[in-house]
């Protein structure tokens, strides 16, 4: 995106976030209203238990997270061992949950500019919400290789190899995938002469079936059937326009493979992938590979409007305590779960 368009997008997002922040402060002007909104859903759905008698009936003390068990009469923190354990800025936690339930997603940097809350704290809250949401089943999602989003990866993380580009994090998965797999030559021994001939003519550059027919000197039906066998043996990838590339067992051509995988998605799935890419470019200027699944889980709340505040709050409390250590060590897998609109 050109620099002038980035500035215009930032100004638009900042004005929208300012409007939402004013509305939020009007809805929840005091600490009492904030704690009530954070806890009343969990209390009404019996998601908070007394640590002494395991009762779920409490009277919450006004303006605090403290409560008294109606069964044993003991006073205790209602957020202990929960999603909200040890939080210091309850307004920020509620604001982020409220924004997510409204279907908005903003960068931690922009939210910091508007609210004054530390950028690291905002990022921690967003990742905690994503971890809770990501633990829920999603039948409308599709699994894709992380290499499909390789062009979005431009931020470093603790997983980035020293002195290398952030996109090189994918090499860790490529090398793991290659270990234990037979090399290309050994896989070709199971094929007949014509199939081997066609396989050796393929590379990471797409080539059409007609060109293979001319170059090999074989009849067109024999070339077509050989390509079909190579696809079935996971040695070739078919691209739009009846073109083919070699899928090497020991090296992954990320751009070609991701293009082929994207072309095989259903229309709704392809739209979700494109929308996610646009959100990451326009609002976050890219991402680290480590956090791709985190952003996808947040994106689920944006495109699926069944994520109301009630559902989100219940999901977060059901997830229990997330903790900084869990977030720090979370690494996106090679197969990412991409949410699709229902």
C-alpha positions as CSV (number, residue, x, y, z in Angstrom):
1,X,0.0,0.0,0.0
2,X,1.4,3.5,-0.9
3,X,2.5,5.7,2.0
4,X,-0.3,8.3,1.4
5,X,-2.9,5.5,1.5
6,X,-1.5,4.2,4.7
7,X,-1.7,7.6,6.3
8,X,-5.3,8.0,5.1
9,X,-6.2,4.5,6.5
10,X,-4.6,5.3,9.8
11,X,-6.5,8.6,10.2
12,X,-9.8,6.8,9.3
13,X,-9.2,4.0,11.8
14,X,-8.1,6.5,14.5
15,X,-11.3,8.6,14.0
16,X,-13.4,5.4,14.2
17,X,-11.7,4.2,17.3
18,X,-12.1,7.5,19.0
19,X,-15.8,7.4,18.3
20,X,-16.0,3.9,19.8
21,X,-14.0,4.9,22.8
22,X,-16.3,7.8,23.6
23,X,-19.3,5.5,23.3
24,X,-17.7,2.9,25.5
25,X,-17.0,5.5,28.2
26,X,-20.6,6.6,28.0
27,X,-21.8,3.1,28.5
28,X,-19.4,2.2,31.3
29,X,-18.5,5.5,33.1
30,X,-17.5,4.1,36.5
31,X,-15.4,1.2,37.9
32,X,-18.6,-0.4,39.2
33,X,-20.2,-0.5,35.8
34,X,-17.0,-2.0,34.4
35,X,-16.7,-4.8,37.0
36,X,-20.4,-5.5,36.7
37,X,-20.1,-5.9,32.9
38,X,-17.0,-8.1,33.2
39,X,-18.4,-10.4,35.8
40,X,-22.2,-10.5,35.7
41,X,-22.4,-13.0,32.8
42,X,-20.0,-15.4,34.5
43,X,-21.9,-15.1,37.7
44,X,-25.3,-15.6,36.1
45,X,-24.1,-18.7,34.3
46,X,-22.4,-20.3,37.3
47,X,-18.9,-20.1,35.8
48,X,-17.3,-18.8,39.1
49,X,-16.9,-21.3,42.0
50,X,-16.2,-20.8,45.7
51,X,-12.8,-22.2,46.4
52,X,-14.0,-23.4,49.9
53,X,-17.4,-25.0,49.2
54,X,-17.6,-24.9,45.4
55,X,-20.9,-23.0,45.5
56,X,-21.7,-20.7,42.6
57,X,-23.8,-18.1,44.3
58,X,-22.1,-14.9,45.3
59,X,-22.8,-11.3,46.3
60,X,-20.3,-9.1,44.6
61,X,-18.9,-6.1,46.5
62,X,-19.7,-2.9,44.7
63,X,-16.8,-1.4,42.6
64,X,-14.5,-4.4,43.1
65,X,-13.7,-7.9,41.9
66,X,-14.3,-9.2,45.5
67,X,-17.4,-11.2,46.5
68,X,-18.9,-13.2,49.3
69,X,-20.1,-16.8,49.0
70,X,-23.8,-17.1,49.9
71,X,-23.2,-20.7,51.1
72,X,-20.1,-20.5,53.4
73,X,-19.9,-16.7,53.8
74,X,-16.2,-16.6,52.9
75,X,-14.9,-13.5,51.0
76,X,-12.7,-14.1,48.0
77,X,-11.7,-12.7,44.6
78,X,-14.2,-13.6,41.9
79,X,-11.4,-13.5,39.2
80,X,-9.0,-15.9,40.9
81,X,-7.9,-18.7,38.6
82,X,-10.0,-17.2,35.8
83,X,-9.5,-15.4,32.5
84,X,-9.3,-12.1,34.4
85,X,-6.9,-13.2,37.1
86,X,-4.6,-10.4,38.3
87,X,-5.7,-7.9,35.7
88,X,-4.7,-4.3,36.6
89,X,-6.7,-2.3,34.1
90,X,-10.2,-3.7,34.0
91,X,-11.4,-0.9,31.7
92,X,-8.9,-2.0,29.0
93,X,-10.0,-5.7,29.3
94,X,-13.6,-4.7,28.9
95,X,-12.9,-2.3,26.1
96,X,-11.0,-5.0,24.1
97,X,-13.7,-7.6,24.7
98,X,-16.4,-5.1,23.8
99,X,-14.6,-4.0,20.6
100,X,-14.1,-7.6,19.5
101,X,-17.8,-8.5,20.1
102,X,-18.7,-5.5,18.0
103,X,-16.7,-6.9,15.1
104,X,-13.8,-4.4,15.3
105,X,-10.1,-5.2,15.2
106,X,-7.4,-2.5,15.6
107,X,-3.7,-2.6,16.2
108,X,-2.3,-2.4,19.7
109,X,-0.4,0.7,18.7
110,X,-3.5,2.6,17.6
111,X,-5.5,1.5,20.8
112,X,-2.5,2.7,22.9
113,X,-2.7,6.1,21.1
114,X,-6.4,6.5,22.0
115,X,-6.6,4.9,25.5
116,X,-3.1,5.6,26.9
117,X,-2.8,2.0,28.0
118,X,0.6,0.4,27.4
119,X,0.9,-1.1,23.9
120,X,2.3,-4.4,25.4
121,X,-0.7,-4.6,27.7
122,X,-3.1,-4.2,24.8
123,X,-1.3,-6.8,22.8
124,X,-1.5,-9.2,25.7
125,X,-5.2,-8.7,26.1
126,X,-5.8,-9.2,22.4
127,X,-3.8,-12.4,22.4
128,X,-5.6,-13.7,25.5
129,X,-8.9,-13.2,23.8
130,X,-7.6,-14.9,20.7
131,X,-6.4,-17.9,22.8
132,X,-9.8,-18.2,24.3
133,X,-11.6,-18.0,21.0
134,X,-9.2,-20.3,19.3
135,X,-10.0,-23.1,21.7
136,X,-13.6,-23.3,20.4
137,X,-14.5,-25.7,17.5
138,X,-15.3,-24.1,14.2
139,X,-17.0,-26.3,11.6
140,X,-16.9,-23.5,9.1
141,X,-13.1,-23.2,9.1
142,X,-10.6,-24.6,6.6
143,X,-7.1,-25.8,7.2
144,X,-4.4,-24.2,4.9
145,X,-0.6,-24.2,5.0
146,X,0.9,-21.2,6.7
147,X,3.0,-20.6,3.6
148,X,-0.1,-19.2,2.0
149,X,0.3,-16.1,4.1
150,X,4.1,-15.8,3.5
151,X,3.8,-12.4,2.0
152,X,2.2,-11.0,5.1
153,X,5.1,-12.1,7.3
154,X,7.4,-9.0,7.9
155,X,7.6,-8.7,11.7
156,X,10.3,-10.5,13.7
157,X,9.5,-12.7,16.7
158,X,11.5,-14.9,19.1
159,X,11.2,-17.7,16.5
160,X,12.9,-15.8,13.7
161,X,16.4,-17.3,13.0
162,X,19.2,-15.0,13.9
163,X,20.3,-12.7,11.1
164,X,17.5,-13.9,8.8
165,X,14.2,-12.5,7.4
166,X,11.0,-13.2,9.4
167,X,9.7,-15.3,6.5
168,X,12.6,-17.7,7.1
169,X,10.7,-19.0,10.2
170,X,8.8,-21.2,7.7
171,X,12.1,-23.0,6.9
172,X,11.9,-24.6,10.4
173,X,8.7,-26.4,9.3
174,X,10.0,-27.2,5.9
175,X,13.0,-29.0,7.3
176,X,10.9,-30.9,9.8
177,X,8.5,-31.9,7.1
178,X,11.4,-33.1,4.9
179,X,12.9,-35.3,7.6
180,X,11.7,-38.8,7.3
181,X,10.5,-38.4,3.8
182,X,12.1,-40.2,0.9
183,X,13.9,-38.1,-1.6
184,X,12.6,-37.4,-5.1
185,X,14.6,-40.0,-6.9
186,X,13.5,-42.8,-4.6
187,X,9.9,-41.8,-5.1
188,X,10.2,-41.9,-8.8
189,X,11.3,-45.6,-8.8
190,X,7.6,-46.6,-8.2
191,X,6.6,-44.9,-11.5
192,X,6.8,-46.1,-15.1
193,X,9.1,-44.7,-17.7
194,X,6.7,-42.1,-19.1
195,X,5.7,-40.8,-15.7
196,X,9.3,-40.4,-14.7
197,X,10.0,-38.6,-17.9
198,X,7.2,-36.1,-17.3
199,X,8.2,-35.7,-13.6
200,X,11.7,-34.8,-14.5
201,X,10.4,-32.1,-16.9
202,X,8.5,-30.4,-14.1
203,X,10.1,-27.7,-12.0
204,X,9.0,-24.8,-9.7
205,X,8.0,-22.9,-12.9
206,X,4.5,-23.6,-14.2
207,X,4.3,-25.5,-17.5
208,X,1.2,-26.3,-19.6
209,X,0.2,-29.8,-20.6
210,X,0.5,-28.8,-24.3
211,X,4.1,-27.8,-23.8
212,X,4.9,-31.0,-22.0
213,X,3.4,-33.0,-24.9
214,X,5.6,-31.2,-27.4
215,X,8.7,-31.4,-25.3
216,X,8.3,-35.1,-24.3
217,X,7.2,-36.3,-27.7
218,X,4.5,-38.4,-26.0
219,X,0.8,-38.5,-27.1
220,X,-1.4,-36.0,-25.3
221,X,-3.5,-38.6,-23.5
222,X,-0.4,-40.3,-22.1
223,X,0.9,-37.0,-20.8
224,X,-2.4,-36.2,-19.2
225,X,-2.7,-39.6,-17.6
226,X,0.9,-39.3,-16.3
227,X,0.2,-35.9,-14.8
228,X,-2.8,-37.3,-13.1
229,X,-0.7,-40.1,-11.5
230,X,1.9,-37.6,-10.4
231,X,-0.8,-35.6,-8.7
232,X,-2.1,-38.7,-7.0
233,X,1.4,-39.5,-5.8
234,X,1.8,-35.9,-4.4
235,X,4.6,-35.2,-6.8
236,X,2.9,-32.5,-9.0
237,X,0.6,-29.6,-8.3
238,X,-2.0,-28.5,-10.8
239,X,-2.5,-24.8,-11.2
240,X,-5.2,-22.8,-12.9
241,X,-5.0,-22.9,-16.7
242,X,-4.0,-26.6,-16.8
243,X,-0.5,-25.8,-15.7
244,X,1.7,-27.9,-13.4
245,X,4.7,-27.5,-11.1
246,X,6.8,-30.1,-9.3
247,X,6.1,-30.6,-5.6
248,X,9.6,-31.6,-4.4
249,X,9.6,-33.7,-1.2
250,X,12.7,-32.0,0.1
251,X,12.0,-28.4,-0.6
252,X,8.8,-26.4,-0.6
253,X,8.3,-23.6,-3.1
254,X,6.1,-21.5,-0.9
255,X,4.7,-19.1,-3.5
256,X,3.8,-21.7,-6.0
257,X,2.4,-24.2,-3.5
258,X,0.3,-21.5,-1.8
259,X,-1.0,-20.2,-5.1
260,X,-2.1,-23.7,-6.0
261,X,-3.7,-24.3,-2.6
262,X,-5.5,-21.0,-2.8
263,X,-6.9,-21.8,-6.2
264,X,-8.4,-25.0,-4.7
265,X,-10.4,-23.2,-2.0
266,X,-14.2,-22.9,-2.1
267,X,-15.5,-19.3,-3.0
268,X,-16.4,-18.5,0.6
269,X,-13.1,-19.8,1.8
270,X,-11.1,-17.8,-0.8
271,X,-13.1,-14.6,0.2
272,X,-12.2,-15.1,3.9
273,X,-8.5,-15.6,3.0
274,X,-8.5,-12.4,0.9
275,X,-10.4,-10.4,3.6
276,X,-7.9,-11.6,6.3
277,X,-4.9,-10.6,4.1
278,X,-6.5,-7.1,3.5
279,X,-7.1,-6.6,7.3
280,X,-3.5,-7.6,8.1
281,X,-2.0,-5.3,5.5
282,X,-4.3,-2.3,6.2
283,X,-4.5,-2.4,10.0
284,X,-1.3,-4.2,11.1
285,X,1.1,-3.7,8.2
286,X,1.8,-7.4,8.2
287,X,2.5,-9.8,11.0
288,X,5.0,-12.3,12.5
289,X,4.6,-15.9,11.4
290,X,4.5,-16.9,15.1
291,X,1.2,-15.0,15.6
292,X,-0.6,-15.8,12.4
293,X,-3.1,-18.1,14.1
294,X,-3.7,-15.6,16.8
295,X,-4.8,-13.0,14.3
296,X,-6.9,-15.6,12.5
297,X,-8.7,-16.3,15.7
298,X,-9.4,-12.6,16.3
299,X,-10.5,-12.4,12.6
300,X,-13.1,-15.1,13.3
301,X,-14.9,-12.7,15.7
302,X,-15.0,-10.1,12.9
303,X,-16.6,-12.1,10.1
304,X,-18.8,-14.3,12.3
305,X,-21.4,-12.1,13.9
306,X,-22.6,-14.8,16.2
307,X,-19.8,-13.7,18.5
308,X,-21.9,-11.5,20.7
309,X,-20.5,-10.0,23.9
310,X,-22.4,-12.6,26.0
311,X,-20.9,-15.5,23.9
312,X,-17.4,-14.0,24.0
313,X,-17.4,-13.3,27.8
314,X,-18.7,-16.8,28.4
315,X,-16.0,-18.3,26.2
316,X,-13.2,-16.3,27.9
317,X,-14.3,-17.4,31.4
318,X,-14.6,-21.0,30.2
319,X,-11.0,-20.9,28.9
320,X,-9.7,-20.2,32.4
321,X,-6.4,-18.4,33.1
322,X,-4.4,-17.9,29.9
323,X,-1.2,-16.3,31.3
324,X,1.7,-14.5,29.7
325,X,3.9,-17.7,29.5
326,X,1.3,-19.5,27.4
327,X,1.0,-16.6,25.1
328,X,4.8,-16.1,24.8
329,X,5.3,-19.8,23.9
330,X,2.4,-20.0,21.4
331,X,3.6,-20.7,17.9
332,X,1.3,-20.9,14.8
333,X,1.3,-24.5,13.4
334,X,2.1,-25.3,9.8
335,X,-1.6,-25.9,9.1
336,X,-3.6,-22.8,10.1
337,X,-7.3,-22.8,10.8
338,X,-8.9,-20.1,8.7
339,X,-12.4,-19.1,9.8
340,X,-15.1,-18.6,7.1
341,X,-18.2,-16.6,7.3
342,X,-21.3,-18.8,8.0
